[in-house]
Amino acid sequence: MKNINKETVSDLLCDAHDIRNALRFTQGNLLNKPKDNEGTETTIGDCLDNIIDTLEGIAITNHTTHTL
């Protein structure tokens, strides 16, 4: 487990937003592609949105150091 603080969560959020924005403007819009080749309907964008939502929840509800 790694201890993370608000600054780390903020950095992770910025990275996730940057990745989502970069993928949005790729040829073929990779955000809308399936996350795997197993027939899932879940997209890469869905996964990134989940990561971002989770990190935002951590940033909002926690003002101290946490362990992930």
TIRO-2110 file (N, C-alpha, C; in Angstrom, 1 decimal):
// TIRO-2110
0.8, -1.2, 0.0, N, 1, A
0.0, 0.0, 0.0, CA, 1, A
0.9, 1.2, 0.0, C, 1, A
0.4, 2.3, -0.7, N, 2, A
1.1, 3.5, -0.8, CA, 2, A
0.3, 4.6, -0.1, C, 2, A
0.9, 5.4, 0.8, N, 3, A
0.3, 6.5, 1.4, CA, 3, A
0.2, 7.7, 0.4, C, 3, A
-1.0, 8.2, 0.2, N, 4, A
-1.2, 9.4, -0.7, CA, 4, A
-1.7, 10.5, 0.1, C, 4, A
-1.4, 11.7, -0.3, N, 5, A
-1.9, 12.9, 0.3, CA, 5, A
-2.7, 13.7, -0.8, C, 5, A
-3.2, 14.9, -0.4, N, 6, A
-4.1, 15.7, -1.3, CA, 6, A
-3.3, 16.1, -2.6, C, 6, A
-2.0, 16.4, -2.4, N, 7, A
-1.2, 16.8, -3.6, CA, 7, A
-1.0, 15.6, -4.5, C, 7, A
-0.9, 14.4, -4.0, N, 8, A
-0.7, 13.2, -4.9, CA, 8, A
-2.0, 13.0, -5.6, C, 8, A
-3.2, 13.1, -4.9, N, 9, A
-4.5, 12.9, -5.6, CA, 9, A
-4.7, 13.9, -6.6, C, 9, A
-4.3, 15.2, -6.3, N, 10, A
-4.4, 16.2, -7.3, CA, 10, A
-3.6, 16.0, -8.6, C, 10, A
-2.4, 15.5, -8.3, N, 11, A
-1.5, 15.2, -9.5, CA, 11, A
-2.1, 14.0, -10.3, C, 11, A
-2.6, 13.0, -9.6, N, 12, A
-3.2, 11.9, -10.4, CA, 12, A
-4.4, 12.3, -11.2, C, 12, A
-5.2, 13.2, -10.6, N, 13, A
-6.4, 13.8, -11.3, CA, 13, A
-6.0, 14.5, -12.5, C, 13, A
-4.9, 15.4, -12.4, N, 14, A
-4.5, 16.1, -13.6, CA, 14, A
-4.0, 15.1, -14.7, C, 14, A
-3.2, 14.1, -14.3, N, 15, A
-2.8, 13.1, -15.2, CA, 15, A
-3.9, 12.4, -15.9, C, 15, A
-4.9, 12.0, -15.2, N, 16, A
-6.1, 11.3, -15.7, CA, 16, A
-6.8, 12.2, -16.7, C, 16, A
-7.0, 13.5, -16.3, N, 17, A
-7.7, 14.4, -17.3, CA, 17, A
-6.8, 14.6, -18.5, C, 17, A
-5.5, 14.7, -18.4, N, 18, A
-4.7, 14.9, -19.5, CA, 18, A
-4.8, 13.7, -20.5, C, 18, A
-4.8, 12.5, -19.9, N, 19, A
-4.9, 11.3, -20.7, CA, 19, A
-6.2, 11.2, -21.4, C, 19, A
-7.3, 11.5, -20.7, N, 20, A
-8.6, 11.5, -21.3, CA, 20, A
-8.7, 12.5, -22.5, C, 20, A
-8.1, 13.7, -22.3, N, 21, A
-8.2, 14.8, -23.3, CA, 21, A
-7.3, 14.3, -24.5, C, 21, A
-6.2, 13.7, -24.3, N, 22, A
-5.3, 13.3, -25.4, CA, 22, A
-6.0, 12.2, -26.2, C, 22, A
-6.6, 11.3, -25.5, N, 23, A
-7.3, 10.2, -26.2, CA, 23, A
-8.5, 10.7, -27.0, C, 23, A
-9.2, 11.7, -26.5, N, 24, A
-10.4, 12.2, -27.1, CA, 24, A
-10.0, 12.7, -28.5, C, 24, A
-8.8, 13.2, -28.7, N, 25, A
-8.5, 13.9, -30.0, CA, 25, A
-7.6, 13.0, -30.9, C, 25, A
-7.5, 11.7, -30.5, N, 26, A
-6.8, 10.7, -31.4, CA, 26, A
-7.7, 10.3, -32.5, C, 26, A
-7.1, 9.9, -33.6, N, 27, A
-7.8, 9.4, -34.7, CA, 27, A
-8.6, 8.2, -34.3, C, 27, A
-9.9, 8.2, -34.5, N, 28, A
-10.8, 7.1, -34.1, CA, 28, A
-11.3, 7.3, -32.7, C, 28, A
-11.0, 8.4, -32.0, N, 29, A
-11.5, 8.6, -30.7, CA, 29, A
-11.4, 7.4, -29.8, C, 29, A
-10.3, 7.1, -29.3, N, 30, A
-10.0, 5.9, -28.5, CA, 30, A
-10.9, 5.8, -27.3, C, 30, A
-11.4, 6.9, -26.8, N, 31, A
-12.2, 6.9, -25.6, CA, 31, A
-13.5, 6.0, -25.8, C, 31, A
-13.9, 5.9, -27.0, N, 32, A
-15.1, 5.1, -27.3, CA, 32, A
-14.8, 3.7, -27.7, C, 32, A
-13.6, 3.3, -27.7, N, 33, A
-13.2, 1.9, -28.0, CA, 33, A
-13.4, 1.0, -26.7, C, 33, A
-13.7, -0.3, -26.9, N, 34, A
-13.9, -1.2, -25.8, CA, 34, A
-12.6, -1.3, -25.0, C, 34, A
-12.7, -1.5, -23.7, N, 35, A
-11.6, -1.5, -22.8, CA, 35, A
-10.8, -2.8, -23.0, C, 35, A
-11.4, -3.8, -23.6, N, 36, A
-10.7, -5.1, -23.9, CA, 36, A
-11.3, -5.8, -25.1, C, 36, A
-10.8, -6.9, -25.4, N, 37, A
-11.3, -7.7, -26.6, CA, 37, A
-12.2, -8.9, -26.1, C, 37, A
-12.9, -8.7, -25.0, N, 38, A
-13.7, -9.8, -24.5, CA, 38, A
-15.2, -9.6, -24.7, C, 38, A
-15.5, -8.7, -25.6, N, 39, A
-16.9, -8.4, -25.9, CA, 39, A
-17.6, -7.5, -24.9, C, 39, A
-16.8, -6.8, -24.1, N, 40, A
-17.4, -5.8, -23.1, CA, 40, A
-17.9, -4.6, -23.8, C, 40, A
-18.9, -4.0, -23.2, N, 41, A
-19.5, -2.7, -23.7, CA, 41, A
-18.8, -1.6, -23.0, C, 41, A
-18.0, -1.8, -22.0, N, 42, A
-17.3, -0.8, -21.2, CA, 42, A
-16.2, -0.2, -22.1, C, 42, A
-16.2, 1.1, -22.2, N, 43, A
-15.1, 1.7, -23.0, CA, 43, A
-14.0, 2.2, -22.2, C, 43, A
-12.9, 2.6, -22.9, N, 44, A
-11.7, 3.2, -22.3, CA, 44, A
-12.2, 4.4, -21.6, C, 44, A
-13.0, 5.2, -22.2, N, 45, A
-13.6, 6.4, -21.6, CA, 45, A
-14.3, 6.2, -20.3, C, 45, A
-15.1, 5.1, -20.3, N, 46, A
-15.8, 4.7, -19.0, CA, 46, A
-14.8, 4.4, -17.9, C, 46, A
-13.8, 3.7, -18.2, N, 47, A
-12.7, 3.4, -17.2, CA, 47, A
-12.1, 4.7, -16.7, C, 47, A
-11.7, 5.6, -17.6, N, 48, A
-11.1, 6.8, -17.2, CA, 48, A
-12.0, 7.7, -16.3, C, 48, A
-13.3, 7.7, -16.7, N, 49, A
-14.3, 8.5, -16.0, CA, 49, A
-14.4, 7.9, -14.6, C, 49, A
-14.4, 6.6, -14.4, N, 50, A
-14.5, 5.9, -13.1, CA, 50, A
-13.3, 6.3, -12.3, C, 50, A
-12.1, 6.3, -12.9, N, 51, A
-10.9, 6.7, -12.2, CA, 51, A
-11.0, 8.1, -11.7, C, 51, A
-11.4, 9.0, -12.6, N, 52, A
-11.5, 10.4, -12.2, CA, 52, A
-12.5, 10.6, -11.1, C, 52, A
-13.7, 10.0, -11.3, N, 53, A
-14.7, 10.1, -10.3, CA, 53, A
-14.2, 9.7, -8.9, C, 53, A
-13.6, 8.5, -8.9, N, 54, A
-13.0, 8.0, -7.6, CA, 54, A
-12.0, 8.9, -7.0, C, 54, A
-11.1, 9.4, -7.8, N, 55, A
-10.1, 10.3, -7.3, CA, 55, A
-10.7, 11.6, -6.8, C, 55, A
-11.7, 12.1, -7.5, N, 56, A
-12.4, 13.3, -7.1, CA, 56, A
-13.1, 13.1, -5.7, C, 56, A
-13.7, 11.9, -5.6, N, 57, A
-14.3, 11.6, -4.3, CA, 57, A
-13.3, 11.5, -3.2, C, 57, A
-12.1, 11.0, -3.4, N, 58, A
-11.1, 10.9, -2.4, CA, 58, A
-10.7, 12.4, -2.1, C, 58, A
-10.5, 13.2, -3.1, N, 59, A
-10.0, 14.6, -2.8, CA, 59, A
-11.1, 15.4, -2.0, C, 59, A
-12.4, 15.1, -2.3, N, 60, A
-13.4, 15.9, -1.6, CA, 60, A
-13.6, 15.4, -0.2, C, 60, A
-13.6, 14.1, 0.0, N, 61, A
-14.0, 13.6, 1.3, CA, 61, A
-12.8, 13.5, 2.3, C, 61, A
-11.6, 13.5, 1.8, N, 62, A
-10.5, 13.3, 2.6, CA, 62, A
-9.5, 14.4, 2.6, C, 62, A
-9.2, 14.9, 3.7, N, 63, A
-8.3, 16.1, 3.8, CA, 63, A
-7.0, 15.7, 4.5, C, 63, A
-6.8, 14.4, 4.7, N, 64, A
-5.6, 13.9, 5.4, CA, 64, A
-4.9, 12.8, 4.5, C, 64, A
-3.9, 12.2, 4.9, N, 65, A
-3.2, 11.2, 4.2, CA, 65, A
-3.9, 9.9, 4.3, C, 65, A
-4.0, 9.2, 3.1, N, 66, A
-4.8, 7.9, 3.1, CA, 66, A
-3.9, 6.8, 2.5, C, 66, A
-4.3, 5.6, 2.7, N, 67, A
-3.5, 4.5, 2.2, CA, 67, A
-4.3, 3.8, 1.1, C, 67, A
-3.7, 3.6, 0.0, N, 68, A
-4.4, 2.9, -1.1, CA, 68, A
-3.7, 1.6, -1.3, C, 68, A
END
